[in-house]
């Protein structure tokens, strides 16, 4: 009888297993990845990681910018944007009524793109605008984002590359079914709507790219290396001419051709049961129809180049030079060889460029990098000149190091040390679900087997120096491409004029039946977990000298150890410079080159940051090497030897970097916003150029020595037990006992917004950056955190917010816009209201007026509020603060004067909060405030009368906002 029962049980197990979908897996895979293939060809990669109750997801297609039709480049990218507009089931209140209007718009765009007469084009566009307004009465903007908010998704995004387009969501573990249902419908039944306003967003993104000179340089490099391939003869964002003449018909054909299951992948990493998850995926995505006539993408094999090609690009930013060679694509058998070659040339510490150029300060800086793509990979060198140095001189220095590589003039230890670096990088990548799905996506897009991915480190370890030298000689020929990026006006820029657009309706309270169904689905709630600092952080003293806060790492063999001094830039403004200078020095026992090589061998590194609050020196890397790394760090801090030659080069490089910073639009904006908050005090801890030139080499070394006289505490996250750590630190941590008490904290007061004004700085570009701030000295009150967070979530929190809907979706005024009411980061600092927008120069007034309107007359929508509230609830329930972040969060709570996790209070208060509470907060706190604005744009292309409507305009010099 027992034998019969056992036989029946065995047969039952076999039957159950037979019902489970088959999957591929690879032995010794640290991610334990499962790879399923559905009957329709859809690939599904899964990796379980239970650190938090969320799942990071990608849904991606193997089609990107290289697959764009030649006459409508940029199409894959703007279709990515349009995939957020909904389907036949959502994004519309009545698709049957909407479809005839959308068909008319499609037909008119075909007429529009074929017409060359400006007046006729304007008339056609007016028709498009009119019909689009009628269609917007049925359209429900942002309903996809509302669906994601309803299920508690975070990080809603997408990205388009040359080879792929990927759609990103981070969902609660209990919402997999709803997510799969929504995504399957989205990919099968996408509808092109809201097109003409979204196209304005695309123009804004294109305008932003035109101010990024590095992008111009690499696009030009690709055009030289791959003239007969889409990598080189078209760009991801598309040409300005093509963007002015889009085709909805081409978009639909693109979707029909490439957005099919046998060209798609789902990548998932997080907290889920894979056996159940694949059933969900199959249930919803299994119905998608494959394209049995998927175009075959043929790639011409690349050969070592023999022809040298040169070009120039122009822009506002600092001069630079790029040199590049073509290589086989990422799926080639020798991709690991290229990765090792790149690390030997430049790894940030001990590569040929690092030791022979950067550490010796022969240029401002140089580096190398890989642009790994499916069809071809590109090995690229980047160099920035010192003051008075030509780009050709930088070029010669870099090529001389490439010749050393080809001759084998490098230490063999670099190979073994580079393997350790790859090992370290992989551990860090596997810590996050995002890192895991990135690996999965790369494998799918590049069509590499998962076995190849898992065994990568093993193959790397077998590469010899002779292999590298032979490989370098084969591929690093004299047939490279060179792009000189020079300062000057870009002759290729075309200003895309602002069209007359009727703002479309937002229909905030409209809800499709699909969204209503999703909101009604009941799932088992996930209980929140808040940080209990008393249990999460252990404390002790090391030999009575150094207070230690400790958290054990039970995941891997990585560690982080922080030295913390309560000394800030208020107490010594030399410290930021001193730590930079330290990178070029040796000690009494070791040269700088020996130090850099040792860091690389140990697979450890340190970083130092002195802020307006404190100084943090953080050491991290492989735990097995921590004792040696601590000893090395302490040796450097205590025994660094000033070097006059290195010092003079360092000061010259700092002066050049400062000049270059004044050419960078984003950096200027950051400094402007800091000046807006703190006024002249924003630069008081920065040495001006005269002070910089007056420094002596010993001044910076002495600044470090002075820092070491103050007390410091330690924070550790790693695998060692507390007892093992204490014993190890007692042996190797040799910093002296403190001889000075920690100085008192200094807090810089913020500027009160008494009268309206505008701070303007000139930057020649087609796009304007604007930000406003209102500080009425409202003191921090922890009890207001819940209502403030809910207001921000509702009004400016994301794609479902009022700001996004009005500024981007309805009015087409910006690529990016934001607004929030914020605290000052500590209890002593007041709250402030801020806004930010990036838009075309000719949209400045419209953007300012629109922001005024929605801030002071906040639109009310119960439906939008409910979604904001449920999204906030889901985040509170599923967010987990872990690892070293616990220390950082503890510090944050301490700055607010709290000894507990304030999210506990927010979670308790949230259920009772209503839209009336948010409205009352807006009326009481936000409405009719006085603002200071910053505007960064081209003074020759802006209307200053419009600025003056906001307040007195002050033209700011770059010296005043940078402090030098």
N, C-alpha and C positions, 0 to 999 in steps of 0.2 A: 504493500500500500504506500509506504514511504517513497519507494522508488518511483511509483506512478505519480505521486504528488510532485516529487522533485522534477520529473520529466515534464509534467504539465507546466510547472513554474518556469522551467528553462524555455519551453516553447512560447510561453506568454511573453517573457523578456525579449525573445527573438522577434516576436510579432510586433511588440511595441517599438523596438529599435528599427524594424523595417519600415514603420510608419514615419519615422523621423527623417526629414530631408537629409541627404548626404552632404557632407562638406569636406573641403580640403583643410589640412593643417600641417604644420611643420614641426618636427621634433626640436626641442630646446628653444622654442620661440618664447622669449620673455613676456610677450603680450598674449600668448595663448590664442592667437587669432584663428577664427573660423572664417572660411571663405565659401559661400554658397553661390550656386548658379541656378537661377530659376529657369523654367522651361522656355520662357520668352527671351532668355539671354541676359537678363539683369544680374549683375554681380553684386553681392552683399558681403562686406567685410565686417566682422564683429570682434570686439575685444572687451572683456569684462574688467572693470575697475570700480570697486565699491567704496571709494573714498568719500563720495558725496552722492546723494540720491538724484543724480542728473545724468543725462546722456548727451554727449556731443555728437552731432550728426552733420554729415555732408551728403547732399544728393548732387551728383555731378555728371556732366556729359563730356565725352571725349571730342569736344569741338570748341574752338575758341577763335581768336583773331585770325589765325591762318586759314580758317574755313570761310571767312567772309567772302561774299561775291565781290569780284574785282571792281564793280561799279558802285558798290555801297559798302565801302570799308567802314569799320566801326560797328557793323550790324550786330555781331555776336555780343558786343558790350552793351549796346542800347537795348537789345532784346533781354539781356540780363535784368535791366531796370524794369522792363515791361512785364516781366514774370511776377512782379509784385502787384499787378493791377487786377488780378482776379481771373475767374473762369466763367463758364456758362452758369455755374451754380452760386458763386459768390462774387462780390464786387459790383453787383447789379441788383436792382429791385425787380427788373423784368427783362430778361435777355431777349425775348421775342420782340419786344418793342424797341430795344436798343440796337439789335443787329442791323436793321435797314440803315440806321444813321451811321453806324460804324462802317458799313459797306460803302456808303457815300463818301465818307472821309477817306477811306482807302483809295477809291477811284480818283478823288480829287488830288491826292498826293501824287498819283502817277501822272496826271496832267501837269501838276505843279513842277515836278522834277524835269519834265520834258520841255517846259517853257523857259525861254531865255530873256524875254522882254520884262524889264523890271516892273512896269506898271501892270502888265497882265498878271505877273506873279503875285503882286500885292493884292490884286482883285481876287485871285484864286485863294490866297491865304485868308482873305477876309471871309470867304465862303467857308473854308475849313474852320475858322474860329467860330463862326455863327452856328454851324452844325454841331461843333464840339460843345458849345454851350447848351444846345438842346439835348445832346446826349448826356451831358452832366446832370440833367434832371433825373436821369435813371441810374447813372453811375453812382456807386457807393465807394468813394475814395478810401484807401487805406484799410479796406476790409480784411485783406490778408494779414496786415499787422494787428488788426483787432482779433483775428483768429489766434494768432500767436500769443497775444496778450491774454486771451481767454484761457489758454492752456498753460500759461506761465513760462513761455519760452523766453530766452534771453539771447542777446548777441545776434539778433536777426540781421543777416547780411548776405552778400554774394560777392564773387570776384571772377573776373575774366582774365585769362592769360592767353598766350598764343595757342596752346594746345587744349585748354579746358575752360569750362565755366562751371563754377561750384556754388551751391546754395547752402547756407550755414544756419543751423539752429542749435541751441543748447536747451534741451527740454527736461522737465521733471520726469523722473522715472515712471510715474504713474500715468503719463499722458502719451505713451507710445502709440496706442491705438488711434487716438484722435490725430496725432501728428501724421501717422501713415495715411490715414484717410484724406487729410487735407493735401498732403504732398502728392499723392497719386493723382488726385483730381487736378491739381495745379499743373503737373507735367503733361497730363493727357489732354486737358481741355482749356489751355491758356487762351485768353482773349486779349487782343490788342485794343486797349482803351486808354483814355487820358494821354494820348500820344503827343499832342503839340505842346502841352505844358511840361511833360517829362523831357521832351527834346531840349527845352530851355535848360533843364538841369544838366543834360549832356554837354551843352555848349559851355556851361559854367565849369564843368570838370575839364573840358578841353582847354579853356582859358587858364585854369590853374596849372595844367601841365606845361603850358607855354612859358611859365616863370620858373620851371624846374630844369635848369640847364643840364643836369646829369642825365635826365630823361632824353633830352635832345641828343646828347652825345652818344648814348647807347643805341638809340634808334638809328643814328647815322652810321655807327659801327656795324650794325646789322645790315644796313643797306650796302655797305662795302663788302662784307663777308658773304652775304647770301642774296646777290642781286636777282637770282632766278627762282627764289623761294619766297613765300609770303612773309617769313621772318624778316626779309630784307626789303621787299617791295610794297609792303603795307604795314600799318601800325594798328595796335589794339584799339586805340581810341578813334582811329579813322582820320581821314583828311578833312580839313575844314570845308572844302568844296562838297565832299560827299555828305557831310553832316547837314549841309544846307539843302540837300536833295535826297531825303530818305525815301525808302519804299516799304510800305506795310506789306505789300504782296511778297517782296523778297523775304521779309521777316517770317511770314507764314510758311513759305517754302523751306526756310532754314529750320523752323520748328518741326515741320513734317519729316524732314530728312534726318536730322541729327538727334532730336529729343525723343529717342526711342529706346526701349529697354536694352536691346542688344548693343547699345552705345552708351550705357549709363552704369553708374555704380552708386550704391549706398554704403557709406562708411559710418560705423557706430562704435563709440567707446564710452563706457560708463557702467552704471549700476542697473543691470537687467539680466534676465534669464534668456540665454540665446536660443534655447529650444522653443520657448514661447514666442520670442521676438521674431524668429524667422516665419512662424505661422502668421503673425500679424502682417509682416512684409508681404508674404505670398498672397494673403487674402486681399490686400489692396493694390499692390503693384503687379500681381500676377496677371491681371486683366489687360495690362498695357500691351498694345500690338507692336511686334518688332518690325523693323524695316529690313526685309530680306534682300533689298537692293542697296544697302548702305554703301555709299561711295568708297572705293578702295583708295586709301591714301598711299601713294607711292613716293618713296624718298630716294633721291639719287645719292649714292654713297659718296661721302666726303673724302677728299684726298688732301694730303698735306699741301698747303698753298705755296705757290712759287712766285706769286705776283704781289708786290707791295702796293698798297692803295692808301691814299691820303685825302682827307677832307677837313673842312673847318665848319664850326657852328658858332653862333653868337648869342649872347644874352647878358643880363645884368650882373650875374653872380661871378665869383672869382674865377680866374683862369685855371684851366686844368688840361691834362692830356690823357688820352686813353689809347692803349695799344692792345690789339686782340688777335687771337688765332682761332680758327674753326677746328672743331673736333667732332668725332662721332657722337650720336645722341646718348641720352641717359641709359637707354636699354642695352648699349653696347657692352661687350665683355670686358673692356678695359676702362670702364667708368671709374672704378676704384683707383686705377693708376693715376688718372687725372686728378682725383680728389687728393691723393697723396702728394702729387707734384705741386698742387696749389698750396698745401700746407708747408712744404719745404721752402717755397718761394716767400710766402707771407702767412704767418699764423698769429700775428699780434704780439708775439713775445720773442721767439728765437729763430725765425725764418731768415733767409738771406736778405730780404728787404729790411726786416726788423733790425738785425744786428749791424748790417753794413751801410744802411742808408738812414733809417729812422732814428736809431739810437745814436748815431754819429751826427744827426741833424744836418745831413747834406742837402735835404730839401725840406719844404714845410712838412710834407708827409707823402708816403707812397703806400700802395697796397695792391693786392691781387684778389681776384674772386672768380667764381664760376657762375655762369648763367646756364644752368642745366635745363635743357628742353628735350622733348621727345625725339625730334628729328636730328638736331645738332646741338652740341654744347659749345659754349664760348668761354675761352680762358682770357680774362681781361686784366690788364694792368692799369692802375689809376695813379696819377701823380699831380701834386700841387706844388708850384714853385715857391721858393723863398723870395723875399723882396730883392728885385734886381736880377733874378735868375730867369733865364729863358725856358720855354717849354721844351726846346730841343736839348738843353742841358739836362733837364729832368729825364727826358727820353733816353739819353745816352747812359745815365746812371742806372736806370732800370734794365736796359738791354745788356749792360755789362754784367749784372747779376744773373740774367738768364744765361749768358755765356758760361758763367761759373757752374750753373746747374748742369749744362750740357757737357761740361768737362769733368763733372763729378767732384767739384770743389765744395763739398759740404760734408758735415759730420754724419757718420752713419747712424749715430744715436737718434738723429731726427726721425728716422723711420719708426723705431720702437716707441719713442716719445709721442709721435703723432698717433699711433694706435691707441695709446692711453687717452689722448685727447678725444679721439673718436668714441672711445668707450665712455668717457665722461659725458660727452655730448648726447650719446644715446640714453644714458641713465636719466639725464635731465629731461630729454624729450618724452620718455615714458612716464615721467611723473604726472604729466597733464594729459587729459583726454584729447585736447586739441593737438598735442604733439603726436599722439597715436593715430588720429584720423589723417593727419598730414602725411604720415608714412604710408598709410593705406592708399590715399589718393594718388600719391606719386607712383606707387607700384602699378595701379590701374592705368593711369594716363600714359605712363612710359612703357606699359606692357611688359613689365619685368615680373618674373615669378616671385611668389612670397618666399620661397626657399632661397632665392638669390638675395632677398632683403635680409633674411635671418642670418645667413652665413656671411654677410658682408665683412664683419670684423675678422673672421677666420681667413677670408681671402686676402684682406689687407695685410694681415700678419705674415703672409708668405711672399710679399713683394720684396725684392732685394734692391740694393742700391744700383746694381748693374741694370736691373729692369727699368728703373726710373731714368737712368742716364740714356739708355737706348730709346726709351719712349720719348724723352725730351728732344733728342736729336732727330727723331723721325718727324715730330709734329711742330716743334718750335723753329720753323724755318725763317728765312728772311722775307717770306711772303706774308707778312702781317698787315693788318689795317691800323692806321693811325688817324685819330680825330683830335684836332686842336680845338679846344673850347676857349674862345677869346671873348673879351668884353666888347660889347657893341650892340647896335640895334639889329634884331633878327629880321632880315629882309623877307622871310617867309610868313611872318605873322599877318593874318588877315583879321580885321575887326568884324565880328559878326554883329550886325545891327540888331537892336532890340525890336522885335515885332510887336505890333499892337495886339495884345491878348486880353480878351474878356475873362476876368477871373471865373473859373468854373465853380459850380456849387459844391459845398462840402458834404451836405446831407448827413450830418453827424449822427442824427438819431434814427436814420434808416438802418434796418437790419435785414439781411437776406435770411431766407428760411434755413439755409445751410448753417450760417453762424448761430442762429437761434437753436438749431439742433445740437451743435457742438457745445454750446453753453449749458444745455440741459443734461449732458452726459455726466453721470455721477461716477467719480473715481474715489478710491480709498485715499483719504488725505495723508500726506506725509507730515509727521510731527517735526517741528523745528528743533534744532539743537543749537543752543547759545553757548558761548565760551564761558566756562567757569575758570577764571584765571587762577584761583587757588589750587585747583586740581591740575590744570593744564601746564602750569609753570612751577617748577621746583626751584628753590633758592638755597644758596649756601655761600660760604666764603672760602676762597682758596688761600690757605696759609694765613688767614686773617688780613690779607692784603687786598684781594680783588673780589668784590661781590659778584656772584655768578647766578644767572638765570638759565635754567636748563630745560630743554624739551628733547625727548629721545626720538630718533628717526628709526622706525621699524620697517621701512619700505625698501631701502637700498643702502649703498655704501658711500653716500655723499654726506658732506658736512658743511656747516657754515659757522664760523666763530667771529663774533663782533667785539671789537674794543670800542667802548663808548666813553668819550670825554665830554663833560658839560662845559665845553669851550666853543664859542661860535665866532663867526666873522666880526661880530660886534667887539669881541675881545682881541682878536688878532686877524686883521684882514689879509695878512700875508699867507695864511695857511692854505687856501686853495692853490696858490701859485707854488708854495713850498712842496706840496704833494705831487704836483705835476713835474717839478724839477727833480724830485727824488727818483723818478723813473730813469734818469740819465746818469745816475751816480753809482759808484762802487763803494765798498767799505775798506777798512784797513786790511782785511783778509782776502777780499775778492774784488775782481774787476766787474764793471757793469755787465760785460758780455758773459762772464761766468754766472752772475746772478740770473740773467735772463734765461740762460740755458738750464739752470737748476730749476727755475719755476716751470719750465716746459717739461723737464724730466718728471717732476713731481705731479704733473697734471693738477696743479693748484694755482691760484691767483689771488691777488688782493686788490681791493679798491678802497679809496679814501674820499670822504665827502665832508666838507665843513659847510654848514648851513648857518642861518641866522639863529638856530636853536642849539646845535651841538656839533661835535665831530665824531664821525663813525668810520672806523677802519674795519673792513669786512674781509675775512680770509675764507676761501671756499675751495672745494675740490674733492679728490678721492680721499676717503677717511684713512686709508692705510698709510698715507703720507702726511697726515696732519702734524705729528710731532716735528718732523723735519721742516715743514712749512712754517710752523710757529717760530721755530728757532731762526729760520732765515728772515722772516718778517721782523722779528725783534732785533736781529743784527743790523738790518737796514735802517730801522728807525733810530737805533742808538748810535750807530757807527758810520753813518753815511759821510763820505768825504767830499767837501766842496771841490768843484772842478771849474776853473775859470774859463777854459775854452768851452766847455759844455754850457756854462752859464751864459756867456755872450751869445752863443747860438740860440739858446733857449729864449732869451729876451727878444732877440731879433724875430724869432718865430712867433712869439706871443704878439708882438706888434703887428706882424703880417696877418695873423689870425684875427686880431681885432679889426683890422681894416677890411678883411674879407667878410666878417660878420655884418658889417654895415652894408654889404651888398646883398644880403639874404633877406628876402621878404618875410619869411616866417620868424626869423630872429628879431628883426626890427619890430614886428607886431608884438612879440613877447615882451620886449623891453618897453614898448609903448604902454602896454597894459599894466606892467609893473609900475611905471611912472604914474599912470592913472590912479593906482591904488595908494601909492606912498609918496608921490611927488619927488622932490629932490632927494629925499631920504632913500629912494630906491637905488641910488648909486653911491651912497656914503661909504659903503664898505668895499668899494672898488678903487684900486689905485689908478690915477690918471696916467697918461703916457709919460709925463715928466717924472712922476714919482717912480714909475716902473724903470725908467732909464737910470735913475739915481741909485737903484739898489746895488748891493754888493752880493757876491756869491754866498758869503757867510751868513747874510741876513736870512736867507731862506732855510738854510740848514739849522740856524739858531732858532728859527720859528718852530721847527719840529722838536728841537731839544727843550724849548720852553714848554711846549705842550706836554711833554712827558713828565714834567714836574707836577702836573695836576693829577688828581685821582681818576682812575678809570674803572669801569665795571665791564663784565664780560657777559655775552649771551651766546649760547651754544645750541645748535640743532644738529644732531648727528647720531650715529649708531652706538657710540661708546656709552657705557653705563656712567652714571654720575661719579661713581667711585673710580672707575678707570680714567675718566676725564680729569678728575681732581689730581690723581697721581701723576698723570702725564703732564698737565700744566705746571705742577709744582717742579717738575724736572726741566721743562724747556721754556717756560714763559719767564723771561728775565728782565722785563721792564722794571725800572726802579720804583720803590715805594714813594708815594707822593710827598712832596715837601711844601706844597701850596694848597690851600683850600679851593674848591671849585668856585669860580666867580659867579656872581648873581646873574640870573637870566635877564636879558635885555629884550624888550618887545618894542618893535617899531610901530608907532601909531599910524593908523590909516587916515587918508584924507576925507574929511567930511564934505558931503556934496551940498554946498550952501546955495550957490548960484549956478545956473546951467552954463556949460562951456564945451568947446570942441578943441581937442588937441589934434593937429594935423601934421603928418609927416609925408614927404614926397617919396613916391616909388614909381618909376615908369613901368607900368604894366596895364594890361587890358582888364584886370580884375581889381576890385577894391575890397579891402578888409575893414570891417567896422566893429566896434565893441562899445558898449555903454556900461556905466556902473553908477549905482546910487547908494551912498552910505550915509544913513541918517543917525548913526551912533546908537542903534538899537542893541541892547546888551544880550549876550547869549543866555538862553533859557532852555535847559534840557527838556522841560515839559512840553515845549513846542515842536519837538523833533518830529513827531508823528504827522502833525498837520502840515508842516513844512515839506516833508518828504512826499506826502500825498499831493500837495499842490504842485510840486515840481514834476511828479510823475504824470499828472493830468495835463499840465500846461506845457512843459518843455522837455518831458522825459524821454522821448524817442519817436519812432515813426508813427505812433498812434497819437502823439501829442497835438495840442492846438497849434503850437509853433510850426511843427513839420507840415501839418495839413494846410495851414494858411500860407506860409512863406514859400513852400516848395510845391506842394500838390496843387493848390487852388490857383495861386498867382504866378507860379513859375519864376520866383524872384531870387532863388538861391540854390546852390548845390548843397551848402551846409548852413544851418541856422540853429541857434540854441538860446535858451533863457532859463534862469533859475534864481531862486532866492537862497543864498548860501550863508553859512556861518564862516567865521574867520579862521577856523582851524584850531582855536583854543578859546577857553572861557573868557580871557581878557580882551579878545577882539570882537568887534560888533558884527552884526549881520550886514549883508549888502545884496542888492539886486543887480544882476548882470545880464547882458545880451551879447550875442555874437552873430555876425553874418558875413559871408563871402559872396559877392555878386559882381555882375558887370558894372563898369563905371557909370554907364548911362541908366542904371537902375537904382542909383543911390537914394534919390528922394523917395521913390516908391517904396523901397525897402524900409527906410526910416519911418515913413508915414504908416506903413502897415504894422510895424512893430509897436508904434505908439498906440495904434488902434486896438490891437489884440491884448496888449498889456493892461491898458486902462479900461477897456470894455470887453473883458474876457468872455468869449462865447461859452454858453452853458449847454452841456449835453449830458443827460443822465446816462445814456448808453456809453459814451466815452468815459465818463467817471467810473461806472461800474467795472469797465475793463481795466482802467488804471488801478483801481483798488484791488481787483483780483490778481493782477500782475504783481503788485507789490506784496500781496499776501503769499503768492507762490514763491517769490524770491526769498522772503523771510523764512518760509518753511524749508526751502531746499538749499539755501546757501550754507556752506561749511567753511569756516576759517581754520586753516590747518598749517602745519609745518612752521617755518620761520615767520609766516604771516601773523601767527598768534602774538609774537612779540610786538610787531608793528601795530597791530590792533590794540594791544594793551597800552602802548605809548599814546595812541590816539585818544583812548578813553581817559588816560591820565591828564592829557592836555585839556580835556573838558572838565577836569575835576571829578571824574567818576572812577569808581573801583569795580565796576561791573559792565557787562555787555548791554548797551542801551537798546539794542534791537529787541530785547525782552519787553521793554516798556512800549516800544512802537507796535509790536505784535499784539500786545494786550489792548492798546488804544484803538487800533485800526478798525475793528468791527463796528464800533459805534459812530465812526466818522461818516458824514454825508456830504453830498454836493453843496448843500447849504453852508456847511462848515467851511468848505474850500472857498465858496463865494464870499463868505463873511471875512475870511482871511485875506482874500484878494482886495476887498473893499477897504479893510482896515489897514493893511500893511503895504500893499503893492500899488494901488491906484494913485495916480497923480503925484508921483514922486519927481524930484528934481534929479537930472542925470548929467554926468560928465561923459562925453563921447571921445573916442579916439577913431581917427580915420586915416588909413594908410592907402594912398593911391596916387595917381598921376595928376599933379596940379594943373597940367595943360589940358586935361580931359574931364575935369570935374567942375560942377557949378557951385561956387563958393557962396552964392546967395542962399542956396538950399541949406548949406551947412550953418550959415548965420541964423537961420530960423530956429536952430537948436540951441544957440547961445553964442557967446563971443568966441571967435576962432583964434587960436594961438598956433602959429606955425612953429613947429618944434625942430630944432637942429638935431642931427644924429648925435653930436657931442653931448647935448644936454640929456638925452635919454639913455645913452650908453655910459656916460661918466668919463669918457675919454675921446 
